Structures are given as C-alpha cells and as structure tokens.
Amino acid sequence: MPLENAPSIGNNQDGIRTDLAHPEKKRRAVRLTILALLVLVGILAAVNFLNSDTAGLMMGKGSLTGQVTNAQGIPLPAEIFILGTDLQAQAAPDGSFILNGVPEGPRALVAGHDGHGIEVDVNISAGQTTDIGQVRIITTLTP
Amino acid sequence: MERKTSESAQGIVEYGLIVVLVLLAVLLILSMMGVSLRVAYCQVVTGLGFETSYCESAYCSDLFDEGLNGWAIPANGGWEVRDGQLCSNADGWNHYAYNTCSYQKPPSDYIINIDVATLFQGNGYGVFFRLQDYSANRPSGYAFQYDPGAGGAFVVRKWVNGYEINPPIVRKVIPGYGWYNQPRSIRIRAQGDIFTAYVDGEEVFSFTDSTYPEGGAGLRYWHNSRVCLDDFSILPLN
C-alpha cells in the first residue's frame, strides 16, 4: 500500500471503529453455515438411501405363502417373484408356494405361468409368515 | 502478518467447502425429485438459445441399412432386414429383438421413436421400453402394443421375467381404426415414472408406474403378425 494511502492516526481520533465485523465472528458464521449444510446434505443422503432398495433389504424380513390357480381354480406350478428383489420360487404341482427372506413392508408379488402373469400387492411383516391365500392367474384384456 | 495470511487461506477453503456442499445438496434434491441432470442441463442450455450436439443427438439410432447389427435376436429368430426395414418373418408365439445400444448409452429418461411401422397381418406388435437385462431372453419392462388382437386397442403391459402381466396397465380401444397396411409413427416418452405413448403424433395415453425406473428398448411380435419398421431411434427428452 502506498504510504499516502495509509490510514493516519486522525482516522481513529474518535477511537477504533467497533462496527467492523470481528474476524472471529465472521469465521464462526462461515463454520456455522458449513455445519448447517453438512446436516442438510446428511439428511438428504439419508432420505435418498431410505428410498433405495438396499435400505429395504437391510430392514426386517418375513415369509410369504399362498396357492396359485387358474381362473377355474385348477392349481398351477407357477413361478413366483417379488418385484424389486432377486427372490423367486417355484410353486408345487398343487400350486402352493412359500417364499422366505422377503423384505418387510409393501411388496408386489408376481405369479407367472405359460407366458401370462398376475401381480398382487402384499404387505410383509418382519418375522411373520403372511398367507395371501389363492392367487388366480386370469387373462383379461381390460385394465 | 503470517497469522493474517493463514486466516485468509482458511477462508477460501471454507467458502469452497460451502460451494461444494450447496452443489451436493442440489444434486441430492434433484435426485430425490427424479430429475435427470442431462435433461436439466439441456433445458437450461436450450432455454438460453444455445444449440449443442450433446443435447440434440440421438442416444441410439438404426436406419436398418446395416443388417441386424445392434440388435440381439434370440435363437427362435423371426426378424430380417428387407428393403431397408426391419421385418418379421416367422409364425409362433413370441419373437423378440433387443436393441443392444440402448443398454450402453441412454440414461433412464428418453423418447423411443419409430418413424415408420406398418402392420400387414396378425394380432400385433409391441415396443419394449425400460427393458431390463435381456441376456436370459426373459424380458422385464413395459411393452406398448399396437394390438388389433386385443379387441382393436393400444395397450401397455408390464412384463416380469418373460410373463406379460394381466390386466394391462392401460388400454385404449379405437373403434374403426385402420390397423393394417397403414404406415404409422410410434413415439414413447419415458420420464421418471410418467410414460406417454403417441401414434402419428397424437397422444394415445399416459400412465404412471414406478416398477422399472431405468432400462433399454426392444421389439416383439406374436402369433402370425407381419410387421415392418424403419428409422428407429432413442432420443433425449427435450
């Protein structure tokens, strides 16, 4: 800084200004902002994770049982899937099936046979076996 | 003096950290809202009046002038390139064709466009979208069906491991529609969990489903359908 621009004692004849931001205060404000952003990012990351399949798989698990038939009630040895997981099972010749290790909460079961399938909403409780009864694979044109 | 220099450097690091954290928060919020970064970027760039090849070029395209390159056809075949078009040539239940490019490049949101699709006979054909791994030849995803066999209707079905799920997600009957020998353009828009189908530029229907948040594209026909398709492309949303 050139000497002529340097503050003179006269500038502070009424005492040193006190309205200037204290460096320590400013630094504290910046750190508080960082802390607040870290908390926000943490919350957002947690929400993203809880919405993921991985979080669902880490929660409790239960079992699912039922019987697959066609529209006339004849048992079908259908394939069973739980959407969003790798879980699958083959129903017995009498149509009965049991799936273990199904993540708890609302799930969609798909039963498929001979090119056609049906989707059923189920609700799994941790540590319990949910019996969804008869699942009928019906071919229909209308939604 | 040394102490002041140290404080100044520390401030820059802290401000940099704030910028990074704000960006991270914005990305997480966009992710939660299901917004594609590419789409957001292209909307901003296009809105500002700029044109970039990044935002305009097709993710995948096929004019069918190089045979069946770019398509995985299962062992039962049923497809051939004839006069520069992809055509069905077999009877039987299901014949699939999987677009291999669509598994490598596109993001989850896109538009599938078929400029010319002509059905000559049979129950119909379908366009798979958000199609999952096709290696086991058991398609999972959604299929838009040009389906005179379903009572003369446009239909979307969910597919799970090779099974088409009943009932369809959506079905629209169009009485008196000219299903055969008419070249049609097909367009399917997939954005987040909202899907819209267009035929000849007119919206047929729109539906919402969150089962398949991402995936590629493919084709199918069934029974004795005879269909030819040309100028297939997968485009960015904007």
Interface residues (C-beta under 8 A of the other chain):
Chain A: P23 R27 V30 R31 T33 I34 L37 L38 L40 V41 L44 A45 V47 N48 N51 E79 F81 L83 G84 Q88 A108 V110 G112 H113 G115 H116 G117 I118 E119 I137 I138 T139 T140 L141 T142 P143
Chain B: E7 Q10 G11 E14 Y15 L17 I18 L21 V22 L24 A25 L28 I29 S31 M32 W93 N94 A150 G151 A153 V155 K158 V160 N161 G162 Y163 E164 I165 N166 P167 P168 I169 V170 R171 T211
